[in-house]
Amino acid sequence: MQQPSDQVGSPFAAYLSCSERDGAAGSLPPGQATASFASSGNRNRVTVRGELDLVSGDRIRARLVDALTASPHRLELDLSGVSFCDCAGLNVLLELRHRAVRQGKAVTIEAVSPAVDRLLDLTGAQALFSPGRSWCTEPTSFGAASPSSPKPGASPGVKIQRSRHVSVRVSEPA
């Protein structure tokens, strides 16, 4: 079976850490995450380790926001030590990016684990965190979704199709 880190075409595949590819990353207790901030010149980097979910995301959110505040232009994320990331964890990252855009800054992912790589790939969020992306703009659309205006109550990018109901009467043989 092919592992997510072996997939061709992932923009982050080149940045997977060896320890994460081999499954030997230092582990934290289940449901725990740490975020450590390092600054060197113009480079500001946060390294996140552990499981990024609803509870751990709430615990490290303030640390990520503080790191963003301390960064003059861009905050780099190293997520190669994240062994699990669910939608709540992704939401923490998206909120951080949204905050950065409002401040005219960028949040980029410089290294990623297979778990995060898969989630970003499945959700189409990779481009939002790529190093080459302009930091002051929001995307106009996600993935292959059409930029058409959704109907009230519909999700953006989802087309609503109405179909005609056709009645078919089946009669039993006599």
C-alpha positions as CSV (number, residue, x, y, z in Angstrom):
1,M,0.0,0.0,0.0
2,Q,1.3,3.4,-0.9
3,Q,1.9,5.8,1.9
4,P,0.8,9.5,1.6
5,S,4.5,10.6,1.8
6,D,5.2,8.5,-1.3
7,Q,2.6,10.2,-3.5
8,V,3.9,12.2,-6.4
9,G,2.5,15.7,-6.9
10,S,2.3,16.8,-3.2
11,P,3.9,20.2,-2.9
12,F,5.1,19.3,0.6
13,A,6.4,15.8,-0.2
14,A,10.0,17.1,-0.5
15,Y,9.8,18.5,3.0
16,L,8.7,15.4,4.9
17,S,11.2,14.7,7.7
18,C,13.0,11.4,7.6
19,S,11.9,10.5,11.1
20,E,8.3,11.1,10.2
21,R,8.6,9.0,7.0
22,D,10.0,6.2,9.0
23,G,7.4,6.6,11.8
24,A,10.1,7.3,14.4
25,A,9.2,10.8,15.4
26,G,9.4,11.6,19.1
27,S,6.0,11.0,20.5
28,L,3.9,12.9,23.1
29,P,1.0,11.5,25.1
30,P,-2.2,11.0,23.0
31,G,-4.1,14.3,22.5
32,Q,-1.1,16.5,23.3
33,A,0.7,19.0,21.1
34,T,3.5,21.4,21.6
35,A,4.4,24.6,19.7
36,S,7.9,26.1,20.0
37,F,8.8,29.4,18.5
38,A,12.3,30.3,17.2
39,S,13.4,33.5,15.6
40,S,16.6,34.0,13.7
41,G,17.0,37.3,11.8
42,N,14.0,37.7,9.5
43,R,13.1,34.1,9.9
44,N,10.4,33.2,12.4
45,R,9.5,29.5,12.7
46,V,7.1,27.6,14.8
47,T,7.6,23.8,15.2
48,V,4.5,21.9,16.2
49,R,4.7,18.3,17.5
50,G,2.1,15.8,18.6
51,E,-1.6,15.5,17.8
52,L,-3.4,18.6,16.5
53,D,-7.1,18.3,17.3
54,L,-9.8,20.3,19.0
55,V,-8.3,20.1,22.5
56,S,-4.6,20.5,21.7
57,G,-5.4,23.1,19.0
58,D,-7.1,25.3,21.7
59,R,-4.1,24.9,23.9
60,I,-1.5,26.0,21.3
61,R,-3.6,28.6,19.5
62,A,-2.4,31.5,21.7
63,R,1.3,30.4,21.2
64,L,0.7,30.5,17.4
65,V,-0.9,33.9,17.6
66,D,2.0,35.2,19.7
67,A,4.5,33.9,17.2
68,L,2.6,35.6,14.3
69,T,2.5,38.9,16.2
70,A,6.3,38.7,16.7
71,S,6.8,38.0,13.0
72,P,7.3,41.1,10.9
73,H,6.2,39.6,7.5
74,R,5.9,35.8,7.5
75,L,5.6,32.9,10.0
76,E,7.0,29.5,8.9
77,L,5.4,26.4,10.2
78,D,7.2,23.1,10.7
79,L,4.5,20.4,11.0
80,S,6.7,17.4,10.4
81,G,6.3,16.3,14.0
82,V,2.5,16.3,13.9
83,S,1.4,12.7,14.0
84,F,-2.4,13.4,13.8
85,C,-4.4,16.4,12.5
86,D,-8.2,16.5,12.2
87,C,-10.5,19.2,10.9
88,A,-10.3,21.1,14.2
89,G,-6.6,21.2,13.9
90,L,-6.8,22.4,10.3
91,N,-9.2,25.0,11.5
92,V,-6.6,26.3,13.9
93,L,-4.2,26.6,11.0
94,L,-6.7,28.3,8.8
95,E,-7.7,30.8,11.5
96,L,-4.0,31.6,11.9
97,R,-3.6,32.2,8.2
98,H,-6.7,34.4,8.2
99,R,-5.4,36.5,11.0
100,A,-2.1,36.8,9.1
101,V,-3.8,38.0,5.9
102,R,-5.7,40.6,7.9
103,Q,-2.3,41.8,9.2
104,G,-0.6,41.8,5.8
105,K,1.5,38.8,6.7
106,A,2.0,35.3,5.5
107,V,1.8,31.8,7.1
108,T,3.7,29.2,5.2
109,I,4.2,25.5,5.9
110,E,7.8,24.6,5.3
111,A,7.8,21.0,6.5
112,V,4.9,18.6,6.9
113,S,4.1,15.1,8.2
114,P,2.2,12.5,6.1
115,A,-0.9,13.1,8.3
116,V,-0.9,16.8,7.7
117,D,0.0,16.4,4.0
118,R,-3.0,14.1,3.5
119,L,-5.4,16.4,5.2
120,L,-4.2,19.4,3.2
121,D,-4.4,17.4,0.0
122,L,-7.9,16.1,0.7
123,T,-9.2,19.6,1.6
124,G,-7.3,21.4,-1.1
125,A,-5.8,23.8,1.4
126,Q,-2.1,23.2,0.3
127,A,-2.0,26.3,-1.9
128,L,-3.1,28.5,1.0
129,F,0.1,27.7,2.9
130,S,2.6,27.3,0.1
131,P,5.8,29.4,0.3
132,G,5.2,31.0,-3.1
133,R,1.7,32.3,-2.3
134,S,1.2,36.1,-1.9
135,W,0.5,36.7,1.7
136,C,-1.9,39.6,1.4
137,T,-4.7,38.0,-0.6
138,E,-7.4,35.5,0.0
139,P,-8.2,32.9,-2.6
140,T,-11.1,33.6,-5.0
141,S,-12.0,29.9,-5.1
142,F,-10.9,26.5,-3.7
143,G,-9.7,23.7,-5.9
144,A,-11.9,23.1,-9.0
145,A,-15.0,24.6,-7.6
146,S,-16.7,27.1,-9.8
147,P,-16.7,30.7,-8.7
148,S,-20.4,31.1,-9.4
149,S,-22.6,32.7,-6.7
150,P,-24.2,30.1,-4.5
151,K,-27.9,30.1,-3.8
152,P,-28.9,31.3,-0.3
153,G,-28.3,28.5,2.2
154,A,-25.8,26.6,-0.1
155,S,-22.2,26.2,0.5
156,P,-19.8,28.2,-1.7
157,G,-18.7,26.3,-4.8
158,V,-21.6,23.8,-4.6
159,K,-23.9,23.8,-7.6
160,I,-27.5,23.0,-7.0
161,Q,-29.1,21.1,-9.7
162,R,-32.8,20.6,-9.9
163,S,-34.2,17.6,-11.7
164,R,-37.6,16.8,-13.0
165,H,-39.3,13.9,-11.3
166,V,-40.6,11.3,-13.8
167,S,-43.3,8.9,-12.7
168,V,-43.2,5.5,-14.1
169,R,-46.2,3.3,-13.7
170,V,-45.4,-0.4,-13.7
171,S,-48.3,-2.7,-14.3
172,E,-48.4,-6.3,-13.4
173,P,-48.9,-8.9,-16.1
174,A,-52.5,-10.1,-16.3
